[in-house]
Amino acid sequence: MTQPHELPSEQEILAMPEAEYMNPLQLAFFHDRLTRQLELLRDQAQMTAHRLREVENVSDPADRASLEEEYTVNSKPATAKAS
């Protein structure tokens, strides 16, 4: 089991009895998880907005399409990590 100041692992959460559902330790675990996901989502939204502003500055449609494809390919691993 974890130390009092540490959050439990996902496996520890799943192993807890149903009677302990959403106890303070579980609430802290999910609060931490959701906070980290929110930060990641905000970071990705900022990067996307920045990239869209860059694409707007490209006048050639072929260059714009190339940039959009590059951003899509580069963003796939970041999306997979978030899951």
Secondary structure, 3 states (H helix, E strand, C coil): CCCCCCCCCHHHHHHCCHHHCCCHHHHHHHHHHHHHHHHHHHHHHHHHHHHHHHHHCCCCHHHHHHHHHHHHHHHHHHHHHHC
